[in-house]
Amino acid sequence: MRTIGHFIDNKAVEGASGRFGPVWDPATGEQRSRVALADAAEVDRAVAAAKEAARTWARASLARRTALLFRYRELLLAHRDELAALITAEHGKVHGDALGEVARGLEIVELACAIPEKLKGELSTEVSTGVDVASIRQPLGVVAGITPFNFPAMVPLWMFPVALACGNAFVLKPSEKDPSAGLRLGELAAEAGFPDGVLNVVNGDREAVDRLLAHPDVAAVSFVGSTPVARAVQRAAVEHGKRVQALGGAKNHMLVLPDADLDVAADAAISAAYGSAGERCMAVSVVVAIGEETGDALVARLAERAAAVRVGPGTDPTSEMGPLITAEHRDSVAGYVRGAREQGADVRVDGTGYTVAGHEGGFFLGVSLLDRVTPGMAAYRDEIFGPVLCVVRADSYDEALALINASPWGNGAAVFTRDGGAARRFQLEVAAGMVGVNVPIPVPVGYHSFGGWKDSLFGDHHVYGTDGVRFCTRGKVVTTRWPDPADRGVDLGFPHHG
């Protein structure tokens, strides 16, 4: 059985802790490899390598940093099919979806290639006679990233390229459920020419996470995962004096107004709810339809499309949706569908008990569509993180908006309408960090920042974009005076401008 280790100081490192975790093939249910789970000593080794590398990397010219990033981009392009295959093998998503994940990660590498523009400082001359003041930004030192299973390539690429471009060294802790893509990203960085220790990959579980959060040489931690863990990560990082951005869970709502093109809305909802088996923090989980007529017409369209979704192994080019990440998660998602029926929801499409011929051991679940869901139901209240779409009925725009804003999460929200005034009102009034107008998954392009509100984000900075650069650097103000030799004398007065 293949053992997946670590990548430290540009070298493959076997696990020394003696602890290993299973890595499954979700399409077959078979364990194909095992991943080494780092202990505190192995984390310390990676952080020490990063700390040493940061001393010189911070002084590397912007020209050198960007040259390496451009080379890295070309390698990622050349290996995108290989990376997508690794994602499909361990996560289960279909190959085309995995390729899309790599492409969205590449956007941030391209953003990092333009880091000289983002790191330009400010200069004010003659703020006082012969005095200039400059504002500059400098790297933090060692930054750590703790990333989730659902985007094993994209989320790491949202973090470390910007951190490296800003002059930091980085320690990546991928999900232990699908670690190969993150490890390969580290290997390709070494192939691109990044110096030893600049990017390190340590696989592990909670022991590795806890050590990264407590390590005195880690200056900042970026995390993406569930809300309870994000909250705990923020608290631990702050307790240990670290800068932190912790992105949590979501329950993204899509509001459909009576004037919307219902065929367009139905296509968008199906794509956004069931893509990647619903294992996306930006998946549409709830459709809110205004009025019974709109709701009935929309649900009919949704049911027709949901029943036609082709579920199968990610390696099959005819598959539109693959399996879930583990058997336990599949069973948990199925439990929400059964519970919704017991609590009074109308299960229009039931994906529980779904099997794929020839892959009976795989972690497959068909798509489910739940109509007439109410806020008191567990299927509405909890983040299911699977291929389950809930439909809620509302009598008015105000009722629908109040329902959406009452959610503890505020990652993304969307409105489908032909009315520009209604769309503008929604984008200003909805309590969410990312808003789509006739766009179901409003993930921003790389030069804008990604992040939610409320329990979807803990910390002050969003990911990538301008916020990402600010998170990975700290400001410094330099006041300079070159006095004339004649300008001498002691003055105990408080300095003032003049």
RODO-2510 file (C-alpha; in nm, 4 decimals, decimal comma):
residues 498
     n   res          X          Y          Z
     1     m     0,0000     0,0000     0,0000
     2     r     0,1310     0,3427    -0,0948
     3     t     0,2305     0,5656     0,1967
     4     i     0,1922     0,9420     0,1560
     5     g     0,4465     1,1341     0,3626
     6     h     0,5477     1,4975     0,3963
     7     f     0,7488     1,7470     0,1904
     8     i     0,9926     1,9513     0,3971
     9     d     1,2907     2,1557     0,2798
    10     n     1,2160     2,0485    -0,0806
    11     k     1,2575     1,6811     0,0131
    12     a     1,0151     1,3932     0,0533
    13     v     0,9982     1,2936     0,4187
    14     e     0,8551     0,9661     0,5465
    15     g     0,6333     0,9846     0,8505
    16     a     0,8231     0,9257     1,1728
    17     s     0,5315     0,9351     1,4167
    18     g     0,4200     0,5805     1,3433
    19     r     0,0605     0,7033     1,3002
    20     f    -0,1238     0,6720     0,9702
    21     g    -0,4693     0,7489     0,8366
    22     p    -0,6589     0,5764     0,5548
    23     v    -0,7027     0,7412     0,2166
    24     w    -1,0017     0,5964     0,0354
    25     d    -1,1056     0,5734    -0,3257
    26     p    -1,4607     0,7085    -0,2853
    27     a    -1,5748     0,5523    -0,6118
    28     t    -1,4939     0,1974    -0,4986
    29     g    -1,4862     0,2236    -0,1208
    30     e    -1,1379     0,0695    -0,1181
    31     q    -0,8367     0,1970     0,0720
    32     r    -0,5677     0,2580    -0,1879
    33     s    -0,3086     0,4358     0,0297
    34     r    -0,2331     0,5618     0,3770
    35     v    -0,1154     0,9056     0,4887
    36     a     0,1423     0,9726     0,7568
    37     l     0,0016     1,1767     1,0445
    38     a     0,2641     1,4188     1,1726
    39     d     0,3374     1,4575     1,5408
    40     a     0,4523     1,7803     1,7055
    41     a     0,8173     1,7044     1,6327
    42     e     0,7532     1,6726     1,2594
    43     v     0,5553     1,9961     1,2579
    44     d     0,8442     2,1619     1,4407
    45     r     1,0795     2,0379     1,1709
    46     a     0,8687     2,1952     0,8972
    47     v     0,8318     2,5242     1,0841
    48     a     1,2070     2,5362     1,1513
    49     a     1,2742     2,4885     0,7794
    50     a     1,0289     2,7655     0,6955
    51     k     1,1724     3,0008     0,9566
    52     e     1,5239     2,9535     0,8214
    53     a     1,4084     3,0016     0,4628
    54     a     1,2110     3,3151     0,5509
    55     r     1,5282     3,4964     0,6588
    56     t     1,6633     3,5094     0,3054
    57     w     1,3399     3,4751     0,1083
    58     a     1,2061     3,7980     0,2593
    59     r     1,5048     3,9780     0,1089
    60     a     1,4689     3,8158    -0,2323
    61     s     1,3924     4,0724    -0,4986
    62     l     1,0409     4,1094    -0,6302
    63     a     1,1811     4,0233    -0,9714
    64     r     1,3080     3,6883    -0,8445
    65     r     0,9885     3,6046    -0,6609
    66     t     0,7703     3,6795    -0,9614
    67     a     1,0017     3,4912    -1,1987
    68     l     0,9608     3,1780    -0,9867
    69     l     0,5858     3,2287    -0,9652
    70     f     0,5612     3,2573    -1,3435
    71     r     0,7597     2,9344    -1,3742
    72     y     0,5303     2,7708    -1,1190
    73     r     0,2258     2,8801    -1,3163
    74     e     0,3617     2,7113    -1,6282
    75     l     0,4246     2,3895    -1,4367
    76     l     0,0730     2,3923    -1,2953
    77     l    -0,0649     2,4347    -1,6456
    78     a     0,1463     2,1486    -1,7735
    79     h     0,0414     1,9209    -1,4854
    80     r    -0,3231     2,0246    -1,4542
    81     d    -0,4552     1,6893    -1,5795
    82     e    -0,2292     1,5058    -1,3361
    83     l    -0,3489     1,7238    -1,0471
    84     a    -0,7123     1,6757    -1,1507
    85     a    -0,6619     1,2989    -1,1603
    86     l    -0,5218     1,3039    -0,8063
    87     i    -0,8238     1,5034    -0,6895
    88     t    -1,0694     1,2658    -0,8561
    89     a    -0,8934     0,9594    -0,7161
    90     e    -0,9088     1,0762    -0,3541
    91     h    -1,2004     1,3211    -0,3387
    92     g    -1,4244     1,1642    -0,6017
    93     k    -1,5353     1,4719    -0,7973
    94     v    -1,5609     1,4320    -1,1727
    95     h    -1,2522     1,5100    -1,3782
    96     g    -1,3963     1,8221    -1,5408
    97     d    -1,4873     1,9662    -1,2020
    98     a    -1,1377     1,8867    -1,0754
    99     l    -0,9875     2,0661    -1,3754
   100     g    -1,2047     2,3674    -1,2940
   101     e    -1,0723     2,3642    -0,9383
   102     v    -0,7130     2,3775    -1,0643
   103     a    -0,8053     2,6606    -1,3024
   104     r    -0,9528     2,8713    -1,0200
   105     g    -0,6402     2,8138    -0,8153
   106     l    -0,4297     2,9265    -1,1095
   107     e    -0,6089     3,2621    -1,1013
   108     i    -0,4484     3,3341    -0,7654
   109     v    -0,1050     3,2276    -0,8865
   110     e    -0,1489     3,4790    -1,1676
   111     l    -0,2519     3,7412    -0,9110
   112     a     0,0640     3,6634    -0,7146
   113     c     0,2711     3,7074    -1,0297
   114     a     0,1618     4,0728    -1,0214
   115     i     0,2692     4,1236    -0,6598
   116     p     0,4974     4,4242    -0,7300
   117     e     0,1866     4,6282    -0,8044
   118     k     0,0179     4,5114    -0,4828
   119     l     0,3216     4,5834    -0,2636
   120     k     0,3803     4,9393    -0,3798
   121     g     0,4137     5,1659    -0,0790
   122     e     0,3279     5,5330    -0,0326
   123     l     0,5536     5,8332     0,0050
   124     s     0,4745     6,1829     0,1261
   125     t     0,7520     6,4369     0,0845
   126     e     0,8008     6,7534     0,2865
   127     v     0,5459     6,6652     0,5535
   128     s     0,7579     6,8994     0,7588
   129     t     1,0606     7,0966     0,6528
   130     g     1,3057     6,8413     0,5155
   131     v     1,0990     6,5453     0,6424
   132     d     0,9545     6,2628     0,4312
   133     v     0,7201     5,9840     0,5439
   134     a     0,6859     5,6481     0,3687
   135     s     0,4452     5,3590     0,4311
   136     i     0,5685     5,0121     0,3356
   137     r     0,4506     4,6546     0,3847
   138     q     0,6780     4,3719     0,4964
   139     p     0,6335     3,9941     0,5269
   140     l     0,5332     3,8283     0,8535
   141     g     0,7791     3,5374     0,8458
   142     v     0,6133     3,1932     0,8625
   143     v     0,2492     3,1543     0,7559
   144     a     0,0556     2,8290     0,7945
   145     g    -0,2431     2,7083     0,5950
   146     i    -0,4903     2,4433     0,7107
   147     t    -0,7064     2,3393     0,4174
   148     p    -1,0229     2,1276     0,3680
   149     f    -1,0931     1,8082     0,1750
   150     n    -1,3423     1,9560    -0,0696
   151     f    -1,0891     2,1624    -0,2676
   152     p    -0,7516     1,9929    -0,2116
   153     a    -0,5761     2,2005    -0,4797
   154     m    -0,7740     2,5238    -0,5110
   155     v    -0,7824     2,6302    -0,1468
   156     p    -0,4060     2,5792    -0,0927
   157     l    -0,3521     2,7808    -0,4108
   158     w    -0,5732     3,0528    -0,2646
   159     m    -0,3286     3,0804     0,0253
   160     f     0,0377     3,0110    -0,0329
   161     p     0,1124     3,1834    -0,3685
   162     v     0,0174     3,5243    -0,2241
   163     a     0,2030     3,4496     0,0999
   164     l     0,5179     3,3501    -0,0896
   165     a     0,4922     3,6471    -0,3249
   166     c     0,4852     3,8768    -0,0208
   167     g     0,8123     3,7245     0,1056
   168     n     0,6831     3,4737     0,3626
   169     a     0,7644     3,1056     0,3955
   170     f     0,4700     2,8678     0,4224
   171     v     0,3685     2,5455     0,5953
   172     l     0,0679     2,3738     0,4368
   173     k    -0,1387     2,1182     0,6307
   174     p    -0,3801     1,9623     0,3776
   175     s    -0,6791     1,7507     0,4669
   176     e    -0,5730     1,4002     0,5590
   177     k    -0,8691     1,2672     0,3573
   178     d    -0,7180     1,3615     0,0172
   179     p    -0,3564     1,4719     0,0692
   180     s    -0,1910     1,3859    -0,2632
   181     a    -0,2841     1,7030    -0,4528
   182     g    -0,1401     1,9283    -0,1809
   183     l     0,1780     1,7235    -0,1681
   184     r     0,2151     1,7481    -0,5458
   185     l     0,1757     2,1262    -0,5284
   186     g     0,4774     2,1344    -0,2982
   187     e     0,6829     1,9137    -0,5283
   188     l     0,6038     2,1339    -0,8286
   189     a     0,7105     2,4442    -0,6332
   190     a     1,0503     2,2824    -0,5741
   191     e     1,0697     2,1957    -0,9434
   192     a     0,9955     2,5598    -1,0262
   193     g     1,3018     2,6613    -0,8257
   194     f     1,1627     2,7902    -0,4966
   195     p     1,4399     2,7655    -0,2347
   196     d     1,4485     2,4937     0,0289
   197     g     1,2018     2,5523     0,3089
   198     v     0,9972     2,8230     0,1372
   199     l     0,6990     2,5873     0,0889
   200     n     0,6569     2,2837     0,3143
   201     v     0,3726     2,0311     0,3250
   202     v     0,2966     1,8440     0,6464
   203     n     0,0153     1,5906     0,6540
   204     g    -0,1668     1,5215     0,9759
   205     d    -0,4739     1,5458     1,1908
   206     r    -0,5643     1,7464     1,4989
   207     e    -0,2233     1,6953     1,6616
   208     a    -0,0543     1,8713     1,3692
   209     v    -0,3154     2,1492     1,3684
   210     d    -0,2806     2,2102     1,7411
   211     r     0,0967     2,2362     1,7130
   212     l     0,0778     2,4834     1,4251
   213     l    -0,1621     2,6977     1,6251
   214     a     0,0647     2,6951     1,9301
   215     h     0,4046     2,7176     1,7598
   216     p     0,5749     3,0459     1,8536
   217     d     0,7429     3,0799     1,5127
   218     v     0,4160     3,0696     1,3140
   219     a     0,3042     3,4296     1,2695
   220     a    -0,0281     3,3740     1,0935
   221     v    -0,2736     3,0941     1,0232
   222     s    -0,5235     3,0672     0,7394
   223     f    -0,7972     2,8068     0,7746
   224     v    -1,0956     2,6810     0,5751
   225     g    -1,3375     2,4270     0,7211
   226     s    -1,6527     2,3884     0,9269
   227     t    -1,7820     2,6666     1,1500
   228     p    -1,7192     2,4915     1,4855
   229     v    -1,3592     2,4182     1,3920
   230     a    -1,3085     2,7653     1,2415
   231     r    -1,4264     2,9218     1,5666
   232     a    -1,1881     2,6994     1,7669
   233     v    -0,8981     2,7758     1,5318
   234     q    -0,9521     3,1489     1,5674
   235     r    -0,9627     3,1298     1,9453
   236     a    -0,6502     2,9173     1,9679
   237     a    -0,4578     3,1315     1,7201
   238     v    -0,5507     3,4542     1,8979
   239     e    -0,4612     3,3006     2,2335
   240     h    -0,1136     3,2333     2,0975
   241     g    -0,0771     3,5824     1,9512
   242     k    -0,1200     3,4961     1,5851
   243     r    -0,2925     3,6691     1,3011
   244     v    -0,5775     3,4471     1,1795
   245     q    -0,8363     3,4182     0,9057
   246     a    -1,0707     3,1230     0,9614
   247     l    -1,3393     3,0561     0,7032
   248     g    -1,6278     2,8455     0,8298
   249     g    -1,9393     2,6805     0,6950
   250     a    -2,2352     2,8081     0,4997
   251     k    -2,6004     2,7688     0,4163
   252     n    -2,6233     2,9647     0,0935
   253     h    -2,9671     3,0870    -0,0150
   254     m    -3,0903     3,1572    -0,3671
   255     l    -3,3938     3,3866    -0,3842
   256     v    -3,6181     3,3456    -0,6878
   257     l    -3,8553     3,6351    -0,7535
   258     p    -4,1809     3,5839    -0,9480
   259     d    -4,0468     3,7715    -1,2530
   260     a    -3,7380     3,5486    -1,2888
   261     d    -3,6804     3,3225    -1,5884
   262     l    -3,7642     2,9988    -1,4088
   263     d    -3,5832     2,7756    -1,6573
   264     v    -3,2644     2,9752    -1,6084
   265     a    -3,3144     2,9717    -1,2328
   266     a    -3,3739     2,5961    -1,2263
   267     d    -3,0636     2,5250    -1,4346
   268     a    -2,8574     2,7456    -1,2052
   269     a    -2,9930     2,5914    -0,8841
   270     i    -2,9308     2,2336    -0,9992
   271     s    -2,5770     2,3172    -1,1101
   272     a    -2,4961     2,5027    -0,7896
   273     a    -2,6579     2,2514    -0,5527
   274     y    -2,5263     1,9251    -0,6919
   275     g    -2,1905     2,0128    -0,8448
   276     s    -1,9093     1,8308    -0,6622
   277     a    -2,1834     1,6332    -0,4817
   278     g    -2,2752     1,9481    -0,2897
   279     e    -1,9410     1,9426    -0,1072
   280     r    -1,8768     2,3121    -0,1655
   281     c    -1,8921     2,5946     0,0856
   282     m    -2,0504     2,8046    -0,1895
   283     a    -2,3074     2,5447    -0,2973
   284     v    -2,6675     2,6607    -0,3081
   285     s    -2,8366     2,4742    -0,0230
   286     v    -3,1699     2,6569    -0,0099
   287     v    -3,3920     2,8015    -0,2808
   288     v    -3,6464     3,0539    -0,1531
   289     a    -3,9405     3,0973    -0,3896
   290     i    -4,1829     3,3881    -0,3479
   291     g    -4,5438     3,2860    -0,3911
   292     e    -4,7078     2,9453    -0,4325
   293     e    -4,7368     2,9790    -0,8092
   294     t    -4,3670     3,0557    -0,8455
   295     g    -4,2777     2,7783    -0,6022
   296     d    -4,4863     2,5129    -0,7768
   297     a    -4,3555     2,6020    -1,1209
   298     l    -3,9950     2,6154    -1,0014
   299     v    -4,0109     2,2883    -0,8072
   300     a    -4,1522     2,1072    -1,1103
   301     r    -3,8541     2,2237    -1,3147
   302     l    -3,6085     2,1384    -1,0375
   303     a    -3,7484     1,7868    -0,9944
   304     e    -3,7262     1,7152    -1,3666
   305     r    -3,3637     1,8283    -1,3827
   306     a    -3,2600     1,6632    -1,0539
   307     a    -3,3884     1,3250    -1,1648
   308     a    -3,1749     1,3482    -1,4789
   309     v    -2,8391     1,4140    -1,3040
   310     r    -2,5975     1,1358    -1,3963
   311     v    -2,4154     1,0030    -1,0894
   312     g    -2,1091     0,7825    -1,1275
   313     p    -1,7334     0,7554    -1,0788
   314     g    -1,5386     1,0721    -1,1468
   315     t    -1,3256     0,8940    -1,4059
   316     d    -1,6318     0,8247    -1,6230
   317     p    -1,6674     1,1125    -1,8713
   318     t    -2,0460     1,0686    -1,8706
   319     s    -2,0724     1,1283    -1,4943
   320     e    -2,1955     1,4695    -1,3828
   321     m    -2,1607     1,4026    -1,0101
   322     g    -1,9289     1,1678    -0,8234
   323     p    -1,9383     1,0038    -0,4796
   324     l    -1,9064     1,1675    -0,1402
   325     i    -1,5758     1,1736     0,0454
   326     t    -1,6423     0,8953     0,3012
   327     a    -1,9033     0,6338     0,3856
   328     e    -1,9717     0,8106     0,7159
   329     h    -2,0435     1,1400     0,5426
   330     r    -2,2700     0,9691     0,2877
   331     d    -2,4716     0,8117     0,5680
   332     s    -2,4942     1,1446     0,7508
   333     v    -2,6301     1,3224     0,4424
   334     a    -2,8816     1,0437     0,3799
   335     g    -2,9994     1,0812     0,7385
   336     y    -3,0971     1,4437     0,6748
   337     v    -3,3172     1,3383     0,3828
   338     r    -3,4941     1,0731     0,5894
   339     g    -3,5290     1,3145     0,8797
   340     a    -3,6798     1,5831     0,6577
   341     r    -3,9533     1,3448     0,5444
   342     e    -4,0290     1,2548     0,9059
   343     q    -4,0482     1,6255     0,9941
   344     g    -4,3005     1,7014     0,7191
   345     a    -4,0973     1,8029     0,4125
   346     d    -4,2115     1,6893     0,0683
   347     v    -3,9250     1,4733    -0,0665
   348     r    -3,9671     1,5271    -0,4390
   349     v    -3,6477     1,3428    -0,5336
   350     d    -3,4913     1,0891    -0,2954
   351     g    -3,1255     1,0038    -0,3541
   352     t    -3,0799     0,7751    -0,0550
   353     g    -2,9944     0,4135    -0,1220
   354     y    -2,8391     0,5018    -0,4577
   355     t    -2,5826     0,2577    -0,5991
   356     v    -2,3716     0,2529    -0,9141
   357     a    -2,3439    -0,0752    -1,1031
   358     g    -1,9942    -0,2123    -1,0712
   359     h    -1,9189     0,0318    -0,7880
   360     e    -2,1502    -0,0989    -0,5187
   361     g    -1,8902    -0,0331    -0,2495
   362     g    -1,8480     0,3322    -0,3482
   363     f    -1,9668     0,6207    -0,1346
   364     f    -2,2428     0,7195    -0,3749
   365     l    -2,5598     0,9095    -0,2979
   366     g    -2,8106     1,0321    -0,5494
   367     v    -2,9385     1,3878    -0,5555
   368     s    -3,2278     1,4811    -0,3250
   369     l    -3,4808     1,7623    -0,3592
   370     l    -3,6834     1,8627    -0,0535
   371     d    -3,9854     2,0915    -0,0969
   372     r    -4,1806     2,2845     0,1681
   373     v    -3,8895     2,2860     0,4073
   374     t    -3,9314     2,5082     0,7130
   375     p    -3,6629     2,6770     0,9267
   376     g    -3,7289     2,4413     1,2178
   377     m    -3,6203     2,1329     1,0237
   378     a    -3,2701     1,9932     1,0676
   379     a    -3,2237     1,9859     0,6894
   380     y    -3,2640     2,3640     0,6892
   381     r    -3,0875     2,4391     1,0153
   382     d    -2,7652     2,2412     0,9627
   383     e    -2,4926     2,2547     0,7007
   384     i    -2,5486     1,9211     0,5232
   385     f    -2,2566     1,9523     0,2785
   386     g    -2,4031     1,7052     0,0336
   387     p    -2,6316     1,6783    -0,2713
   388     v    -2,9483     1,7963    -0,0962
   389     l    -3,1428     2,1032    -0,2129
   390     c    -3,4134     2,2516     0,0105
   391     v    -3,6983     2,4658    -0,1239
   392     v    -3,8636     2,7130     0,1130
   393     r    -4,1780     2,9083     0,0271
   394     a    -4,2204     3,2781     0,1222
   395     d    -4,5134     3,5131     0,0699
   396     s    -4,3131     3,8296     0,0034
   397     y    -3,9684     3,9720    -0,0615
   398     d    -3,9496     4,1094     0,2930
   399     e    -4,0336     3,7702     0,4432
   400     a    -3,7730     3,5995     0,2231
   401     l    -3,5036     3,8546     0,3078
   402     a    -3,5732     3,8214     0,6804
   403     l    -3,5447     3,4432     0,6504
   404     i    -3,2101     3,4640     0,4712
   405     n    -3,0679     3,7244     0,7080
   406     a    -3,1737     3,5207     1,0118
   407     s    -2,9357     3,2433     0,9080
   408     p    -2,6258     3,2247     1,1303
   409     w    -2,4154     3,1931     0,8168
   410     g    -2,3445     3,4610     0,5605
   411     n    -2,1098     3,3172     0,3022
   412     g    -2,2970     3,3661    -0,0250
   413     a    -2,6449     3,4589    -0,1439
   414     a    -2,8028     3,4970    -0,4858
   415     v    -3,1136     3,6535    -0,6362
   416     f    -3,2737     3,5632    -0,9677
   417     t    -3,4865     3,8361    -1,1205
   418     r    -3,5320     4,0589    -1,4262
   419     d    -3,5944     4,3629    -1,2048
   420     g    -3,2820     4,5759    -1,1639
   421     g    -3,4280     4,7707    -0,8755
   422     a    -3,5112     4,4542    -0,6815
   423     a    -3,1662     4,3128    -0,7507
   424     r    -2,9984     4,6315    -0,6303
   425     r    -3,2078     4,6310    -0,3145
   426     f    -3,1169     4,2680    -0,2443
   427     q    -2,7430     4,3162    -0,2917
   428     l    -2,7482     4,6051    -0,0437
   429     e    -2,9791     4,4451     0,2141
   430     v    -2,8723     4,0815     0,2270
   431     a    -2,6327     3,9850     0,5080
   432     a    -2,3759     3,7888     0,3100
   433     g    -2,0186     3,8513     0,2087
   434     m    -2,0614     3,7456    -0,1552
   435     v    -2,3745     3,8190    -0,3567
   436     g    -2,4802     3,6955    -0,6993
   437     v    -2,7344     3,8596    -0,9255
   438     n    -2,8517     3,5830    -1,1591
   439     v    -2,5243     3,4111    -1,0632
   440     p    -2,5773     3,1159    -0,8262
   441     i    -2,2204     3,0729    -0,7007
   442     p    -2,0703     3,4231    -0,6710
   443     v    -1,7077     3,3221    -0,6068
   444     p    -1,5102     3,6372    -0,6899
   445     v    -1,2330     3,6539    -0,9458
   446     g    -0,8810     3,6546    -0,8079
   447     y    -0,8338     4,0299    -0,7846
   448     h    -1,1345     4,0614    -0,5541
   449     s    -1,1424     3,8916    -0,2144
   450     f    -1,3316     3,5797    -0,1027
   451     g    -1,5025     3,5738     0,2362
   452     g    -1,8329     3,5630     0,4163
   453     w    -2,0064     3,7293     0,7089
   454     k    -2,1300     3,6108     1,0478
   455     d    -2,0393     3,2475     1,1274
   456     s    -1,8841     3,1985     0,7843
   457     l    -1,5706     3,3996     0,8687
   458     f    -1,3721     3,4518     1,1857
   459     g    -1,1088     3,7217     1,1523
   460     d    -1,0787     4,0561     0,9804
   461     h    -0,9365     3,9542     0,6432
   462     h    -1,0862     3,7707     0,3477
   463     v    -0,8810     3,5346     0,1293
   464     y    -0,6714     3,6446    -0,1718
   465     g    -0,7146     3,9780    -0,3501
   466     t    -0,6174     4,2929    -0,1589
   467     d    -0,7234     4,1359     0,1710
   468     g    -0,4914     3,8418     0,1104
   469     v    -0,1939     4,0710     0,0586
   470     r    -0,2749     4,2669     0,3746
   471     f    -0,3152     3,9459     0,5739
   472     c     0,0287     3,8230     0,4640
   473     t     0,2101     4,1502     0,5386
   474     r     0,2297     4,4124     0,8117
   475     g     0,2606     4,7852     0,7698
   476     k     0,5542     5,0000     0,8665
   477     v     0,5831     5,3784     0,8526
   478     v     0,9280     5,5323     0,8030
   479     t     0,9906     5,9008     0,8802
   480     t     1,3127     6,0374     0,7307
   481     r     1,5049     6,3619     0,7769
   482     w     1,8458     6,4523     0,6401
   483     p     1,9277     6,7670     0,8387
   484     d     2,1630     7,0369     0,7330
   485     p     2,4703     7,0494     0,9638
   486     a     2,3577     7,3941     1,0701
   487     d     2,0260     7,2552     1,2003
   488     r     2,1339     7,1669     1,5507
   489     g     2,0035     7,2188     1,9004
   490     v     1,8021     7,0419     2,1672
   491     d     1,4229     7,0831     2,1565
   492     l     1,2155     6,8999     2,4202
   493     g     0,8848     7,0117     2,2698
   494     f     0,6441     6,7561     2,1261
   495     p     0,7240     6,7015     1,7529
   496     h     0,4840     6,8793     1,5220
   497     h     0,4633     6,9502     1,1566
   498     g     0,5699     7,2860     1,0299
***
